[in-house]
Amino acid sequence: MHAIIRTTIVAPLIRLRVRRVLPIAGEVITGIGQTVTPMQTVARATQYTRYRILPLSDLLQIPPAELANALMVHAGDRVKQGMMLVDKKGFLGRRQQYQSPLDGEVYEIRNGRLILRQMSEIIELRALVAGRVVEHIASDGVVLETFGSLIQAAWSTDDEDAGLLKVMASAPDSLFFPEQITTEANSAILAVGWFDQLKVLERARDMGVRGIITGSLPAHIGRMASLIDLPVFVTDGIGSQGMSAPVFELLQAADGRRTALLGKKSGVRTDRPQIVIQADKKTTTDPRSAAEPLAVGQVVRLLRQPYLNQMATVTHLYNLAQLTASGVKAHGADVRLENGKVVFVPYANMEAII
Amino acid sequence: MTIAEENKTQETKTLPSFLIAECGTITTTVTLFDVAAGTYRLLAQATAPTTAVEPWLNIMEGVYAAIRQIETITGRSLLTPQRKLITPARQNGSGVDQFIAVGSAAAPLATSLVGLFDEVSLASGRRALASTYARATHSLSLNQDPNEEKHLAALIGEKPDLVFIVGGTDGGAAQRLLRLVETVSIGIGPMAARQTVQVLYAGNKMLRERVRELLKDRAKVHVAENVRPDLQTENLSDAIRLLHELYSDLKIGSLPGVHTLHEWHQQPVIPTVQALATVARYFAALHKGRVLIVDLGSSTASLLLADAHHVEIFMRNDLGMGAPIINLLDEVEPAAIARWVPQPISDEEIRDYIFHKSLNPQTIPTTELESYLEQAIAREIIRCVAPKPLPPFKVLLARGQTLTNTPRPGQAILLLLDALQPTGIFSAALDKYGALPALGALAIYQPLAVVQALEAGVLSDLGWVIAPTGKGQAGQSALKGSVESAQGQFDLDVEHGRIDATILDTNQMAEVSLQPDKRLNLGFGAGKGKKLSVRGGAVGLIVDARGRPLSLADEDKRLDQVRKWFWDIGG
């Protein structure tokens, strides 16, 4: 049976290529080969959100094609509020003057209209990982090479940040409470089993926590988390199941290391959030190819009840669809659970951990 | 040429075999059609995950995996060891004559919609977008917000795949629309510096050249017939045709690995909904009446209502049983979903389930409660998509894993009846093998194959449904009648408020005589009876006398009511 299933990378030490991309076109300010620190800016862009359209050829009563000649500015010129844009003699020698209504720049002169734009914000893209710039992505960003652990998360809020990892759970399914966040958590990335109180996020934000990694959280907390200015990364799923064993073990081993939470803003092609934990030692091992067919002996994580979040080993692959407990027929495999029990699980309900 | 004449002509030459790949967002289905015992048949079908995303980033991996399964099932070689398609078919039985690709694996076209007035041209533009894989990310019109500068900032910030300009009746006022087009030409400036901007113009046809002129240095302008040639007329078909083409070209065409599909097919990939529209029209002509197709996919949910000449498509690209399932909670409360579940379930469990499913869209339910919950969610999604009122139809076809893979067929028909609340008399079938898009594609190249494959039983008949309008007193007789078939004769007597299924085996024909209560209407007038011939199916003959709209019991009796419906229908 040639079965291919979804994969999740939970890799302890590999060579990583981290894409850092601006949300809009800008300027890369780090050269190829340059080493960068996590908080260093690698690219920046200017955001314009306010535009003014001046229909000058109508106001001057000249054909659109003649406007450029009448103007004292060109596309791309900086302008100050009150700066003269047009100063010409009109009909019967009357002067026609128009001044810039804002500080900004001339965006375009088109079809007899002058369009000005005002700068609203400079966007600075931080590296978030320490590494070496190995590639420029047009004028939008860079690819950084670094070494360490990579965990592909299931979901995250849009925010991202970096800090030292602080594991707060003694077991993968430990419930975490807001009172456990103390001043020691300031500037740290906290790793917890799971939590079910919004107060965890509020207190974390107030105590200067840089981000939270959790095995799971309830749906209503997930929906609210997006409203709080704090990166929240869920490694396993939604509910009260907590963290799967391989993820928990990797995080435990990495306690105290520099960690980056890279979300949607990182330009990851599939928008799958990534947790990067940096190592001091280097390696030539790249992430494993994930496109190989499923094989007997492979370790998988189960994604649905009644075995949600359990790790299992594939023992037999079926060629024909089998009946599940609910009466639904599906292609799948027999897997051995950690308690030794062998059960049938649809391919759709498992993912390979690589 | 009639089908019989065509049949005769084609007997003299070798009929080609077809391998059709349909790449959805989650699943790729490959189907082999060939001639066996003198007629076209669906010889084999296999599925694999769609592999356009990480970690594979090559849509062909899923196609190859499904083809390899077909090779295992049939013993027929279709790929060389280097994974090249063997074509045409060889004397030794290997290979296939023609390959066709159908797809919906790409994200919808992110579209900026530009038009004059919300209630006229923009409304038509939105309807056109809702007929294909497209979503309006921003709309710009005169009566939404007169601030041109805000629209300019939005256009520059959005970076859409397509700008869709509608507006103006043919020969009508020009200046205001041209002003909007000027704003577009400024707004797409930064984008045009990096890529070819695509604009679809379907407005006042007298302005086509002016629009081209205004945008000539910034965009590739595609021109469709005006969606509103005059205030009374709406003409969407040409714009929809071009939107299908643009989706295929811009979105499917940029999927990783798709060039191999193009090499094999040598034509643009056919959007799945376009293939479904073709097969819907085909069915409507075959059955001489209106056909409804319900397609409950992972990333989209659509209903296609067709007669022989026209197909109306109602599509939601923001609702589906996969990742967009999360959006359902923006439209309905968990309680609206819970009301269809025949077991106690909390709002929190429903929210958690939906969020988890959106992160793991490929997963399938394997416990009874999850199976019921998924069906309940499907009911609410279909309710969100269905037009109101839903016109009567003669044939109902349904596809999508939640519908076709229910533990019992009664659950599928109950799901459809609860969600659509249809009226009249119609037959219902499931596209259990996911063959409908393949049939739609086949109808373009080899219509004969569609007829013959259907006769060979590509679809799974559920049976016939009798769903009168009107309501009466619970416990009193709603409809009486008789069913006469080779299995014997049965009397029918269904009470108001009940749903009832009479076993009638698949392919078993029966003569049915129906006499409704004077308050009920089967579509021929209140209290008017009807005699008709029906064919059996996995459920049989279904009489839904629960009334329209459905009356749901209060919370304390809800579980009993829903359980009874499941029980009565064999679900």
Interface residues (C-beta under 8 A of the other chain):
Chain A: M1 H2 A3 I4 I5 R6 T7 A25 Y48 T49 R50 Y51 R52 I53 Y107 E108 R110 N111 R113 I115 A154 W155 P218 A219 H220 G222 R223 G237 I238 G239 R269 T270 R272 S289 A290 A291 P293 L303 R304 Q305 P306 N319 T324 A325 S326 G327 V328 K329 A330 H331 V345 P346 A348 N349
Chain B: T47 A48 P49 T51 V53 E54 P55 W56 L57 N58 E61 G62 A65 R68 Q69 T72 E148 E149 L152 A153 I156 G157 E182 T183 S185 I186 G189 P190 R194 L214 E348 R351 D352 I354 F355 H356 L359 N360 Q362 T363 I364 P365 T366 T367 E368 E370 S371 N405 T406 P407 R408
